């Protein structure tokens, strides 16, 4: 049963088979399905002569009618009912009520959203077609298996992967998968969280690329592994999977891969226990028989807990009784019954319960729990859950961000169109960098003004007006986004009105008397002028123009003044520490400065580096909290932007006087004139950028040269962590070239000589922090009855420590290695139980990742003699102009981009520098009350 499609649920379904001796049919419905199917297949047949995007557009227009008639066929139960609107509505409602048909219902929901323009991230039809291909495959299989009814005969002609090399690799993986038998009852595998399930199709068969990590409360995206399988796996819950290692040949090398041969839902006992405490307020132990039976049912029928609590009364009673017959303790069933009452009656707590039931993630559950019953919920939940429960598409549960696809899966969106409209405006700002959304863009949702009024009235009084949607100048916007913008700009304008008296004369005299020969004239000239007429200086500069060097020069001039340096990330802060190295300096991340009530706030000078990565909300909080006399803002608007909405740094030069704005132009990172020319062309996306970047010295199809080092100081950059050529899997592949002994630890392996990056962990903070580099110098594994299994690492850090640094920390300094930097020793212990809550100070998590390859984001601010950038067509949709420019400008001497010509063309024709002109004009005209 494990490998079968989710649409085949026999024991819980009504009898859909023909009665013996009686011929019944759905001839009218079948004719209509065939008619629509012929149209879809005809469009696909034209793929050779037409543009793939155009074909996808044609297909999408027919898909909703196709799916609705499949739903009607299921509802008809082999009866020849009329194909009319009334029966179509009944068929849709029937299928939506049956958990076993949830994927058909979900597909229909998505199609309705596309037709009605409800998609806040506006996916184009081609991308939608790729997304829906898996659903079409399942529908085709379902109709054939259940009714012997053939449709979509040429679905395979629609090209899913236009990169032949990737398809070749997946074909080898599929061939390897077929060598293994599936184990039906997976009781011996380890427990993991499934992060992503990506289908791929080879020779008419469907397989899956599974991204997963250990089922702990503290997992990191760098800990993720990938495996391959033909089992259709649910991604909601902790799962027990049985993995076997094997390998395939790629680019004349053996690539290690993992094959999953067994899977079942295996929600952790602590997750059941903590969830039930939200209902009862008591953390009672759960019974093994009860949870095992429930997980087996979910595995067999691919039903999540939301599907279960939303079952019909009859179906739920059957399931409940079958479990009670086997279990003496029914703590979970009792909690589910209470959830069922709340959800079916649309009571307070419905949406937060839907989310928790759908995800059953221990971290998320614990973050929402409160030991006193809420008067609003009548549940043991914090009041901070109320915004999400009331407006789930625009607010988040406490300390967690929920993917849009998850919300669509577990929350009913049909009565929340006003929330989808508001989300559209929010996503436009946060993802697309568009502050003001045209009203015409929102008209697909319905009456825009009515929906906005309804949304604003939903808001809690404490969230008004900040979270309100406002309309001015025929554009809609989120109030707080505009308010933050105006606050920042007004404050900077105030600072720009007057400069420091006698500043230029004093700087000139200092430069004449100090040894500043190292610094170029451009930087000296900027230093002479930057605070002469303004208390704020805004310094822009392309990659490699020496922005950090200017910060050091300025800090030396102000050596006797108190200076606060802020940056968004720990690596950026550490970079400032290394390069500035001047007296009277404090270095902090922006998050730490904002959140820590005990930090010093009064300084003579505030310096904010990498300003393009700082959101408007964070910048406003910095300006509100910090007290300073001079402000220096440094960054490059063409490099990686902030994760949350942040346009202030790119538009500020349009609001403050020119005397406050400076730009460094002379490059210093590279002396290669052709490389500098490439950077400039990509920065401005000139018409001839493709000709230059296509040269063999810069572009190449992915081949074994990616593994051959050009320089000792070399890095491979990837966009994503997951996937066949994501960071995690590529690291495993590159690690094979390390001939030292391999030490297995769970599904991870480590070797002496592996380069590593430390992850976010409080275990060694603040001495060892996120993104600190290191190299493994020694590994030892031991085991005893008291401590269990232990792996001990000796790691050479990218810095020198002394005994004071190590005092009281969970590591020791080791002197037995001849290394340039300090070597530290620490141990990691095997977890005793996957079912227990993790201790927040747990030493059972490996605190670093192997780092032969790193993300483009982590490389910002760093530079290397040789940079290799790997871009495949499975991640190109996520690449932006800023990210691509940041990647290629990390190189001092050698740059090689590994991509196919198709991916190159798609990226270069789609990425453009950000244009804020419209937002700037509207911002100047917008008035907030």
Phi, psi and omega in degrees: 000334188300321185274359185276162182288155184289349183279351183259096180233104190267312191288338180258359187258157174296162181287108182258012181265159179288145175285142185299130175086357182238120181274120174231159182206169174237055189301316182295316180294317181299320179299318181291321177299317179296322180297313180292320180300318179298321179295316180296314181296326178295319177297317181295324180299333182276008185299331183289328184256344183249164175293138183300322179296322179293318178298317179300319179299316179297318182293316184301325181295336180264346190296319184298316179296322179298310182294321180297325179282333171294319177296321178295322179296319177297314181296324184296336177054044179068020174258147183272075181271166182289142175269085179225174185299318182299314180289326175300317179296320178295319179297318178298313181298320181296311182296322179294337181275351184252114183302329183291344178253021189298327181289326175294316179296320180294318178301316179297319178300314180298318180296320176299320181294320180294313180298325183267007178062036180271358184284116182286340180254013170039068177287142178280166187297326180296314179294323178298319181298319178296323180292323185272352182305319181297320177297318180296321177300316181292320179297317179300316180294318180299312181296323180287315182294321187269324186238000186055043188244115185267132176217167173052050187294336182246027181304325182295344180286341177283116188289116179277329186222104185278000176264104183302328182295315179295319179297324177297318180294316180295327177295320177294322178294316179299320178298322179290320179302319184292349179282347186248141175274149178275134176266122187290313182253103185269091182253348187254350183288166175278164184259133183220160168267132177271117183270326185203142175236114182242115179282150168219156192234127181227121176051045177081355178259155180247134178228171185226139169261118186252125173258128185213165177212169180300144179278079177233167178284347184228080176248154185237150181298339178283348179270359186286146175238163173238151176216170184231149184197165169254007178276132175280106189255136173283143183258001187291319199237165167304137184226150173264120180233145178253118187244135173240134179277145173206193177206162175228164179266125177224126177052047177064021177229158175269117178264122177289134175226161177247138177245129176270120181248358178206144181205144167203152174299134182214066179303135183293145178302322180295330178288316174300314184297313181290325177294315180298329179292336175294329180277316189256337186083000183239133178269083182269146175295144179259154183274139181296316182299319181295308184291324179296316180297318181295315180294323177296320178297315180297322179294314185295318187254005180052042179251135176270177185290334174292317175304318184292313182288344178261009176300161171296160182303319182293313182295318181296320180297321179296312180297314182301315182293321181297326179282318180297330179295334184260338190247138175275327179253129183231046180300317183291315179300320178298319178293319179296322179296322177291320176299319179300318180296315182293315184290315182292338179256011177051044182273167176303132183103352184302310187286322178291324176292319177302315181295314182294320177296321182291323186261321182046047180263125188301317179300313182296317180299312183294328180292333183269339188290144174221141188279001175241135183295132179285134177290332180286316185268331195060030177226165181271070182233149175289150178294342176295349177279344187300313180304316179295317182298324181277322185225072189293337183275355182229350175237161184246153169296166186299125174064021180217145173250133185251130178296147181301320181297326177293316178300317180296330181286326190244347182241137178287116183270346193294334176258019184230035182297327177298325178291322179295322177297313179297322178296321178304314180294319181294316179294322176304320180285308189285325184262316185263352179071023181255111184286320184247124181257129179297141180299322181301330180291342185256356189291341177295341180282340183129207179291105189299313183297319179295317181294320179295317178298318179296318180296312181299325179289338177289334189293142172296144185304327180290346179259007178249139005269001189306319184265003182291152169266128179242157178232126171212148175055037178062026177225147178254149180205160174275128187306311186295328180295318179288320180298315178301316180302311183295321179299311182299312183295318179298318180295318181290325176297318178301318182290340185270000185285327182224150178250188179277129179296134176065017187297307186299321180295317181295319180294317180300318179295320179296317180297326180289331185262342183261158177276092183242027182298334180296332187268140181286161181297326181302315181290322178296320180295319178296316180301322181296331190252339198297327179245016181290324184235009184203145176273356176237134175240129178249119185243115175259158177185136178293168179302133175083009180271357174091038178296317179295325178295321177296319178302319179296316180300313180296321180294326177293321177296320180263036187302326184271001180262151176286127185233135175246124178254125179239143172210165187286325187239159175300316178301322179293321177295315180296324177299319177295317179303315183293317189276328184278300174047055181236157181292160174061044181239142173237136183237126181216154167284155180298319181299318181292320180296319182289316191274336184273116183284349185258001180284152176293140183241349183256121181219161174285319185227135174247125178242124177246120182258159181050053186297335180296340181269359184264124181289161177299317182298316180292319181295321178298316180296324177297313182294328179287326186270321188279143173244123186208166177256323179234147181228126175243126180244122188233139176170187180221116183290351180268354178262184190309132182271172180293152179292314175267170186305123180207094180249359189299320185286330180282339184252349187299328182292346177273355185242334181255160183298153179299334181294346181261354188243131180224156179221131174274133185245329186285121180277145180230344185295322183229148174256003180279110185297323181289323177294319178297322178295319178298314179304315183295319181294319178291322180303317184258358180048058178289164186298330185262018182296325183295321181297318182288316185286342180281351180299144182304333181291340182247325186241143181200146171295151181296120179213188187289353177293342178296337182268353183264117183290132175269323180224155175297320179270083186226147178220148172253128182250135177233161180275316186245162176274330188263169176098168184300322177243034168279173185302313186296314182287323178296324176299319178297319180296312181293329180296335179298335179284345176280114188276001178289164181300141179265133176249116181275136177218099190065231176265001178266158175222148183225149178223146172300133182100349177295130169286145182223160170233131177287145179268177175291115181206136177276355187301318184246006184294150357268005185292313176249127189228173180305130175080007174290134181277155177196174176224133178288124179253340180203147178220137176216135175246137179222169179204134173210169186293330184279313187261345185075206180279137182224138171241130183246131181247138165253118186237127173279121180278169178267032181198172179249129179247163171236181184300328179294322178299324184274349184298124178077003181264161184272041173209165176231151178276133183247134183254004189276358180252146175268088183231157179288328183244181183284139174253129179244153180239135175209162184239152175236134186253145177291134179293139181284321184213137176279348186271348184268155170297140178281136173294133183297337178257025185301139175252029180261001181253129174295121191274015181214169174241146170294137192225058168290326175236147180226169180281155177299323180298317181291339183274350181300133182091350180255164177215151185219154176295322181228132179232130174243125182251123180255119180230121178245168184286355177274350180238358187296337181293342182264356186272139179240171177301317181298316182293315181296316179296318178301318183298310187286341181268012173277349188270136174268321186236309188240134176228130175224127178253120180263108179201163177276159177302326180294317179293318178302312181297317182295318182289313185292336178271352184249333183271137178217150174301149182295138179242112183257011188301317181295315180297322179297314180297317181289325179297322179292334183265346186277134179242126178260137178272000000 
